[in-house]
Structure formats: structure tokens, C-alpha cells
Amino acid sequence: MRKQQQVWLKEHAIQAALPSLASLEPASGVVFFVEFLTQQQRLTGTAIDIGSGKGRNSFYLAKHSFEVYGIEYIQEAIDFSNKLAEQNTGLQPVYFQWGEIDKPWPFAENFFDVAIDSFASIDIETKVGRELCREEMFRTLKPGGYALVTVCSIEDEWEKEFITHSPGLEPNSTIWPENGKFQKDYDELEVKTFYRNFKLIEFKKIVKPAFKLGRSGLATNYWLLLRKPN
Ligand SMILES: C[S@@+](CC[C@H](N)C(=O)[O-])C[C@H]1O[C@@H](n2cnc3c(N)ncnc32)[C@H](O)[C@@H]1O
């Protein structure tokens, strides 16, 4: 098992009771994405949620009419979200399956109407792996399909400190001191350049109070709303 996976295995230790669907809070970037898709009248079709975790964003997309496919490399998180799906029939179908997002994805070209990467590809330990993930997102999206990518900025209070005191081998990366988790952070130009094969529809810098790793501070993230050209 990859070292990075061991970190996530601990994080996804199964909760005793399944939450209600109503109590699951999607990431705010995904709420923004759904609002955008609503305005565009694009709430239909298939969606992929990469690094789907316990499924909070997948279920939100399913509630908004998408047939959703989640990929995740922690089996315990997949089992958890599949149980939640079984308990909540009446939604659009939500399928969670084991997979590594930095290896070829088991989906046909132009299969998805929309894609989300909510703080998942920042966890891929190599640039080659992140490039493959980006290319798979591009390949499996339909021409004209929309994607949301959210990443941490190097201006984030916690990440700034980690990059200085516990850097990874790549620029703007870190190995979190308390658990050894790798994370790739970005400056604005770097992330825009990285996704240049997509059309950038909207870029947002989000600064908001947060409580992370035992303390309060200001979190800074970037949201990229992307479109695969026709
Ligand atoms: C920060 S969490 C975000 C989870 C979810 N996207 C959300 O916003 O709630 C990152 C997730 O990506 C998964 N992940 C990281 N690297 C992965 C990889 N190479 N393949 C599959 N899943 C991965 C982790 O197990 C974890 O569940």
C-alpha cells in the first residue's frame, strides 16, 4: 500500500453509524459548481467525482440529477458510501468503485458530462501522476463538458508554513509534519498553466476562516471552473 494511502486509511476509519443524507455537507466549491450548472441548464447526465472519499459531493450531485461515478483508493470509504447509497434509494444512481486516479481510468472517452476534483489530485505524489489524472479527466469528459477543480493555494496559512518548514521535493509541495501526507499546492499562474488544455471559464480565490489541524486561521483555496473545448 502507498504511504499516502495509509494516511487516508486512518482518516477514513469507518464511523459506527451511517449519517443521514441530509446531514452530509458538500464542499462549498461543489455547491458553486451546481449553481453554475443550474444557470447553464446542464443538470443532467453523468458525473465523475475523483477521490470521492466518503461521498459527500457525489451524493450532492446525485440529488441534483446526475448519475454519479465515484473513484477512490480506500476500500473502507467506498464501502461506507455504497452503504449510504443502498440506504437512500430514490436518488439518481451513485456508483462508487475502487481505483487510482493517477492510473488510466476505466471509463470510455467522452463518457462524462461533468467532473469534479475536490482536493483530490493535490494528493498525488508525482507530477507525472497528476498530469495523467488531468489527461484522464480531459479524455473522459464530453466536448463542452464542465469540470470543477479545487486546490490549496501556497498562500494558505497552514500550507505556507508547511512548505517552508516541511517541504516536499517538488516546488510548492509539502510533507505534512504530523502524519507524513504529501500535498501539492499551487500559485495562481502555476495552476492556470497546468490546466491550460481546458478553457478556463472562471477562476476564484477563496479566503475564509477555518479550523484545521487543531487551530483557527485563514484558509486560501483556488477554484477552477473548466470546460473541455468542443
Ligand atoms: C482531501 S480528500 C477529499 C475527498 C472528497 N473529494 C471531498 O471533497 O470530500 C482526498 C481524497 O482523495 C483520495 N485519493 C487521494 N489520492 C488518490 C489516488 N491516487 N487515487 C484514488 N483516490 C485518491 C483520498 O483517499 C481521499 O479520500
The ligand as a Gaussian input file, in Angstrom:
#p B3LYP/6-31G(d) Opt

LIG

0 1
 C       -8.933000      15.663000       0.750000
 S       -9.831000      14.171000       0.467000
 C      -11.201000      14.826000      -0.450000
 C      -12.364000      13.891000      -0.501000
 C      -13.548000      14.416000      -1.307000
 N      -13.160000      14.751000      -2.662000
 C      -14.181000      15.600000      -0.609000
 O      -14.033000      16.740000      -1.065000
 O      -14.830000      15.360000       0.425000
 C       -8.871000      13.362000      -0.830000
 C       -9.435000      12.006000      -1.202000
 O       -8.761000      11.525000      -2.373000
 C       -8.408000      10.164000      -2.184000
 N       -7.217000       9.939000      -3.013000
 C       -6.016000      10.556000      -2.901000
 N       -5.161000      10.123000      -3.830000
 C       -5.831000       9.203000      -4.564000
 C       -5.466000       8.374000      -5.672000
 N       -4.238000       8.418000      -6.201000
 N       -6.408000       7.546000      -6.192000
 C       -7.660000       7.485000      -5.638000
 N       -8.054000       8.227000      -4.575000
 C       -7.144000       9.082000      -4.051000
 C       -8.163000      10.037000      -0.677000
 O       -8.281000       8.711000      -0.202000
 C       -9.236000      10.952000      -0.122000
 O      -10.448000      10.269000       0.073000

